[in-house]
Amino acid sequence: MNIDVGASLDSLRTVTLEGEEWSARELMPFTGYERWERFRDAISRAIQSVEVSGLDPADHFRGAAKMVLVGSGVSRQVEDYRLTRYGCYILFQNADARKPEIAALQQYFAVQTRKQELTPLRAVPTNFAEALELAAEEARRAEVLEVKVAALTPSAAGGLWAFSGTVRGDFPEHQYRAYGTVITNGSHYGERVCRVA
């Protein structure tokens, strides 16, 4: 699966108070299924699989309705499901694996599910002070990311990429060659400017 499809799947994700979820209708274009009825059969098999394993399918496959345009500006309500990450994982395990799209989705959700399992759970704030501290931490993290993105953005003058800040450690200059020719102040500490070749 290429990066664009993975990014698209991430962009389709909705984060709620209960966690992450995806719309089955929005996922369907990535599956190789052309008819909802066939895709719904895979959803039914996944629901049955979850039931047999002793879990409550309603925790992972929530029935929903979606409004779609059918032509001439007329919209109608159609069946949909809201799926958790685990629900997506089980769905694509029960879908037609002969489709290359399904094989790619199986791999994507298996990898993403494993990453989520390995990520340590963050403590949920129990009072206002903890919630405020968590919000401040998230704001600091967002500011740091904005600075990093700005530093990696090419300047308008001649395709220069400026990396500023302190480089920690003694890194040989060839390690920076991936970005192009390195123009440096001669030190392994301080600002480095790279022209993209």
C-alpha positions as CSV (number, residue, x, y, z in Angstrom):
1,M,0.0,0.0,0.0
2,N,1.5,3.4,-0.9
3,I,1.8,6.3,1.4
4,D,-1.0,8.3,-0.2
5,V,-3.6,5.5,0.5
6,G,-2.3,5.2,4.1
7,A,-2.6,9.0,4.5
8,S,-6.1,8.9,3.0
9,L,-7.2,6.2,5.4
10,D,-5.8,8.2,8.3
11,S,-7.6,11.3,7.0
12,L,-10.9,9.3,7.0
13,R,-10.5,8.5,10.7
14,T,-12.8,10.3,13.1
15,V,-11.7,10.6,16.7
16,T,-14.5,10.5,19.3
17,L,-14.6,10.3,23.1
18,E,-14.8,6.5,22.6
19,G,-11.8,6.4,20.3
20,E,-11.1,6.2,16.6
21,E,-13.6,5.1,14.0
22,W,-14.1,4.9,10.3
23,S,-17.2,4.9,8.0
24,A,-17.6,1.7,6.1
25,R,-19.0,3.7,3.2
26,E,-15.9,5.9,3.1
27,L,-13.6,2.9,3.3
28,M,-15.4,1.0,0.5
29,P,-13.6,2.9,-2.4
30,F,-10.3,1.5,-1.2
31,T,-11.5,-2.1,-1.0
32,G,-12.0,-3.1,-4.7
33,Y,-15.7,-3.8,-3.9
34,E,-18.0,-2.1,-6.4
35,R,-21.3,-2.9,-4.8
36,W,-22.3,-2.2,-1.2
37,E,-24.2,-5.5,-1.0
38,R,-21.0,-7.5,-1.5
39,F,-19.1,-5.3,1.0
40,R,-21.9,-5.6,3.5
41,D,-21.6,-9.4,3.3
42,A,-17.9,-9.1,4.4
43,I,-19.1,-6.8,7.3
44,S,-21.7,-9.5,8.3
45,R,-19.0,-12.1,8.4
46,A,-16.8,-9.8,10.5
47,I,-19.6,-9.2,12.9
48,Q,-20.2,-12.9,13.2
49,S,-16.5,-13.5,13.8
50,V,-16.5,-11.0,16.6
51,E,-19.6,-12.5,18.1
52,V,-18.1,-16.0,18.1
53,S,-15.0,-14.8,19.8
54,G,-17.1,-13.7,22.7
55,L,-16.9,-9.9,22.2
56,D,-19.8,-7.6,21.6
57,P,-20.0,-6.6,17.9
58,A,-21.8,-3.4,18.8
59,D,-18.5,-2.2,20.4
60,H,-16.8,-2.3,17.0
61,F,-19.5,-2.2,14.3
62,R,-22.1,0.5,15.0
63,G,-24.9,0.8,12.6
64,A,-25.3,4.2,11.2
65,A,-27.0,6.1,8.4
66,K,-25.4,8.3,5.8
67,M,-27.0,10.9,3.5
68,V,-25.8,10.6,-0.1
69,L,-26.6,12.6,-3.3
70,V,-28.4,10.4,-5.8
71,G,-28.7,12.9,-8.6
72,S,-30.6,16.1,-9.4
73,G,-29.6,17.5,-6.0
74,V,-31.7,14.8,-4.3
75,S,-30.3,13.0,-1.3
76,R,-31.3,9.9,0.4
77,Q,-30.4,7.9,3.5
78,V,-28.2,4.8,3.1
79,E,-27.0,2.2,5.5
80,D,-23.5,2.6,6.9
81,Y,-21.4,1.3,9.8
82,R,-19.0,3.1,12.1
83,L,-16.0,0.8,12.7
84,T,-13.3,0.9,15.3
85,R,-9.7,0.1,14.4
86,Y,-10.3,-3.4,15.6
87,G,-13.5,-3.6,13.6
88,C,-11.6,-2.6,10.5
89,Y,-8.9,-5.2,11.2
90,I,-11.5,-7.9,11.6
91,L,-13.5,-6.7,8.6
92,F,-10.6,-6.9,6.2
93,Q,-9.6,-10.3,7.6
94,N,-13.1,-11.5,6.6
95,A,-13.2,-9.7,3.2
96,D,-12.1,-11.2,-0.2
97,A,-8.3,-11.6,0.2
98,R,-8.0,-12.3,-3.5
99,K,-8.4,-8.6,-4.1
100,P,-5.0,-6.8,-3.9
101,E,-6.7,-3.9,-2.2
102,I,-8.0,-6.1,0.6
103,A,-4.5,-7.6,1.1
104,A,-3.1,-4.0,1.4
105,L,-5.8,-3.0,3.8
106,Q,-5.1,-6.1,5.9
107,Q,-1.5,-5.2,6.1
108,Y,-2.3,-1.5,6.9
109,F,-4.7,-2.2,9.7
110,A,-2.5,-5.0,11.1
111,V,0.5,-2.7,11.3
112,Q,-1.5,0.2,12.7
113,T,-3.2,-2.0,15.3
114,R,0.2,-3.3,16.4
115,K,1.6,0.2,16.6
116,Q,-1.4,1.2,18.8
117,E,-0.8,-1.8,21.1
118,L,2.9,-0.9,21.5
119,T,2.1,2.8,22.3
120,P,2.0,3.3,26.0
121,L,-1.4,4.5,27.2
122,R,-1.5,8.0,28.5
123,A,-3.1,8.6,31.8
124,V,-6.5,10.2,31.6
125,P,-6.7,13.4,33.6
126,T,-8.8,13.0,36.7
127,N,-9.1,16.7,37.6
128,F,-9.0,20.1,36.1
129,A,-5.3,20.8,36.9
130,E,-4.2,17.5,35.2
131,A,-6.3,18.3,32.2
132,L,-4.8,21.8,32.0
133,E,-1.3,20.4,32.3
134,L,-2.0,17.9,29.5
135,A,-3.4,20.7,27.3
136,A,-0.3,22.8,27.9
137,E,1.9,19.8,27.0
138,E,0.0,19.3,23.8
139,A,0.3,23.0,22.9
140,R,4.1,22.8,23.5
141,R,4.3,19.7,21.3
142,A,2.4,21.5,18.6
143,E,4.6,24.5,18.7
144,V,7.7,22.4,18.4
145,L,6.3,20.6,15.4
146,E,5.4,23.9,13.8
147,V,9.0,25.1,14.2
148,K,10.3,21.9,12.7
149,V,8.0,22.1,9.7
150,A,9.0,25.7,9.2
151,A,12.6,24.8,9.3
152,L,12.1,22.1,6.7
153,T,10.2,24.3,4.3
154,P,12.2,25.4,1.3
155,S,12.9,29.1,1.1
156,A,11.8,31.1,-2.0
157,A,15.4,31.9,-2.8
158,G,17.0,29.2,-4.9
159,G,15.7,26.1,-3.2
160,L,17.6,26.4,0.1
161,W,16.5,24.3,3.0
162,A,17.5,25.9,6.3
163,F,18.1,23.7,9.4
164,S,18.7,25.8,12.4
165,G,19.3,24.8,16.0
166,T,21.9,22.8,17.7
167,V,23.1,19.5,16.2
168,R,23.8,17.3,19.2
169,G,26.6,14.8,18.8
170,D,29.6,14.5,16.4
171,F,27.9,13.5,13.1
172,P,30.1,13.2,10.0
173,E,29.2,15.6,7.2
174,H,28.3,12.7,4.8
175,Q,25.3,11.9,7.0
176,Y,23.8,15.2,5.8
177,R,24.4,14.4,2.1
178,A,20.9,12.9,1.8
179,Y,19.6,16.4,1.7
180,G,22.0,17.7,-0.9
181,T,25.3,19.5,-0.7
182,V,26.0,20.7,2.8
183,I,27.2,24.3,3.3
184,T,28.2,24.6,6.9
185,N,30.0,27.0,9.2
186,G,32.7,24.3,9.7
187,S,31.4,23.2,13.1
188,H,29.3,20.2,13.9
189,Y,27.2,22.4,16.1
190,G,25.0,25.3,15.1
191,E,23.2,26.2,11.9
192,R,23.5,24.1,8.7
193,V,22.1,25.1,5.4
194,C,21.6,22.6,2.6
195,R,21.0,23.3,-1.0
196,V,18.9,20.5,-2.5
197,A,20.7,19.0,-5.5
